[in-house]
């Protein structure tokens, strides 16, 4: 199985080089308001699209509802700030959206603005692997003003860190490069009772998953078809090739098990060639995708 993935990866890399000579590509965001809970991939087909005006990057999207208003937080890249930074925009049920507003720029790369709420306060864990830490930010005035709360972990290269509160504990799902080549080759879990003042314990099964470029987080854990699922990236075809929904069948401080439940392919538009993050909250779904345009 691993050898077959290795051969397929070589083939897809060859195909990507050919494709790059013919097409430009850019990441963009899709969103949809549903009339029932998300339980079928068919519900993603009628999504609205949000593109960067100059076909730069809009990716790693997360949704938040606040005071009956709807917002998407995401990574942005433009010509003035080619290092990733974080922005937010408001969306409406008829497909309209506001212009993006930058909320966080640093001299190092930021992406994956994983936003979550504790009681009445909003927090965010952005990817800051290039700064070799996992940061926690607190919102002081929603949605535009954020202040750094703490470093959850230091001296660590970790990407797409995603918290999940379950059975009285905060679990932090993340991917490191400890003992492997690519971030997507392994999934690690840490846990603590209090994420705001953590005393981290490393899960004894780490890495709880290990393979070849198929375990990196792709958004918050959510319910799908009555099951608890963890979205993960599979970069076999390309970086951000597609999303896998892994059912979490066991999560304790001592053990972890998951199984593949479903696969999200970017088949809503023939011009799209990948997707690598999804956020599901109530009956709103946001997802990113990569669009190809002819040179």
N, C-alpha and C positions, 0 to 999 in steps of 0.2 A: 504493500500500500504506500509506504513512504517513498519507495523507489519510483513508483508510478507518478506520485505527485512531483517528484524531482524532474522526471522526464517531461511532464506536462508544463511545469514552470519554465523549462528551457524553451519549449515550443511557444508558449505565450509571450515570453520575452522577445523572441524573434518576430512574432506577430505585432507586438507593440512598436518595435522599431520601424516596421513597415507602415504601421498606422500613423506614426508621428510625422512621417514625410508627407502625408496627405491631409491630416486634420489638425486643427487647433483644438484645445480642450480647456474647459474651465468647470470648477465646482459651483453648484447653485443649490438653492433650497426649494423644497416642495412642502406644501401644507394643506391639510384637509380638515374640515369640521364634519363629524359623522353624526348620523341620526340614531346610532346604536353603538354599543361598545365595539372596539376593534377586535374582530375574530376571524377575518378573512383578508388575504392579501389583495383580493379584488377591490377592496375598499380604498386602496392607494392609487388606483388608476385615474380618478377624477380630481387629482390634487391641483392646486394653484401653484404657479412657479414664481420664484423670486431670483432674479439674476443681477449680478454686479453690472453697473452701467457700462463698464469697459471690459467686461468678461474677465475680471480678476476673481479671486476666491471668496465665495460665501459657503462655509462648510461647518461641520461639527455643531449642528443645531440642537438647541434645547428650548423647551416650551415652559412658560410660566403664566398662570392666571392670577391676576391681582386686582381686587376691587372690580370684578366683572369685566376686566380688560385683558387682552390676550397679547403676549409678547414672545418673540423668538430671540434668544441669545445665541451668538454664533461667532466663529472665527472669520476675520476679514483680512485680506491682503490687498494692498494697492501699490501704485507706483511710488508714492511718497514714503510708505512704510512697508517695505517688502518683507520684514519680519512679521509674523502673524500677530494680530492684536484682536481684542474682543469688542463686539458691537451688539446693539440691540435695536429692534424695530417692533412696531405694533402691527398686528394683523387683524383683519375683519372678516366676517363670515361670507361676505360677497366677493372675497378675493383681493380686496384692496389692502395696501400696506403702506406704512410711512417710510420716509427716508431713514437709512440706518444712522444711528448715533454711536460714536465710539465711547466705550465706558472704561477701557483699561488698556493702556499702552505701556510697555516696558522696553528696556534695551535688550531683552531676550525674547525668544519666541513664546507666544501664548496661543493656546487653542483649547478646544474641548471644554467650554464653560459649563461644567456640570453643576446645575443650580438645584437647590433643595431648600426646604423650609423646616425650621425647628420652632414650634409654637407659632409666634407671629413674626419671626425674623427670617429673612432670606440669607442664605449662604451660598457660596460658590467655590468649587475646587477646579481651577483651570489647569490644563496641562502646562507645566513649567519645567519639563525634563532638562532643557538646556541650561537651566539654572541649578540643576541637581538638587531639587527639593520638591516637596508636595505642599502647596500653599493652600490656606483657607482664607477666603475673603468674606466680609460681612457687608450687607447692603445698609447704607445709612439713609438713603432716600431713593425709594424704588421708582424706576429701574436704573437710574443713571449714575448714582454715586455709590462707590464701593471703597471700603477701607480694609487693609490687610488685618486679619485677626491673629494669625499665627502661622508658623510652619508646622504642618502635621508631621512631616518627616524631613530630615536633612541628610545630605551626602548620599543621595539615592537618585538614580536615573530611572524614572518610572513614568509611564504614559497612560493617559485616559483613565485616571483614577476615579472610581465611582463608588460612593457610599451607599449602603443599604441597611436600614434598621429592621431587625428581624429577631423575634423572640427575646427582646430585652437587650440586644447587643447591636453595636454598630460594626458592620463588616465593610472593609474597604477592599474592593476588587481593583487590581492594577496589573500592569505588565512591566517587567524589568528585563534586563539583558543578562542577568546573572547566569552564567554558564551556557549561554546560547547566542546565536548570531543576530537574530531579529527580535524586536519587542513582541511581535505577534506569535513567537514560538512558545510562549509560556504565559500562564495566568497565575498570579499570586493573590492570596487573601491575608489580610491582617484584621484583627478585631479588638474592640475596646468597649467599655461600658459607656464612656462619655466622649463623644467626638470633639467637643469643645475644649476638653482638658484630658487628652487621651493618655492612656497607658497601654501602648500597643503590644499585642501578642501576635507573633507570627504563627500562621496556621501550620500545624505539624505535617500536613500533606503537601505543603508547597514544594514545587509548583503543583497546584491542584489539577492543572491541565498542561500538557506539553505536546507539541507537534511541530508542524512547519507552517508558520504564518497563518494561523487560523483560530487564535484564541484571544486576541486583543479586544477589549471592550468596545462596544459600538453604541453606548447610550445607557440610560437608566434601566434597571430591572423593572419589569411590568407584568401584568396579567394578560394572557392571550389564550383564548379558547379554554378558560377556566384553569389554566396552568401558570405557574410562576416561571417566567422565561428571562434569560440573560442574552441580550443581543451581542453578537461578536462578529468581528471582521474576518473574512476569508480573502486573502490577497493572492490566491493562486493565479488567477487570470491577470491581475494587475494590482498595484496598491489600491485598496478600496474597491476590490472587484465586486463583492456582494456581501450581504449580511446573513448570518445564520442565527436562528432563534433556538437557544439551548434551554430545554426544560431543566430547572433545578429540582432534582428529585431528593436531595439530601443536603442540608446545610446546618452544621453544628460546629462548635469550637474544635471538634476532634475529627470531623469527616466532611467530605464534600463529594457529591456525585451529580453529573448532568448528562443529558442525552439530547441528541439533535431532534428537534421537533418540526422545524420548517425552515425554508430558505427564501430570502427576499432577493429576487433578481430585478434589475432595472428594466423590466419588460413593459413598462407603461409608455415608453417612447423609444422608437427604433434608433434615435440619435444618441441615446444615453448608453454609457459603457461601464458604469459602476455606481455603487452606493456604499457608504461606510459608516453612517450614523443614523439612529432613529430614536425619537422620543415620543412616548405615548402617555397622555395624561387625560384621564376621563375620556372624552370623545373627540379629542384633538390629536392629530398625528403630524409630526414634522419629520422630514427625512431629507438628507442631502443626496445629490447625484452628480455625475460628471457628464457634461454635454460635449459632443463632438461637432465641430463645424468645419466645413470644407475650406482648405487654404486657397 
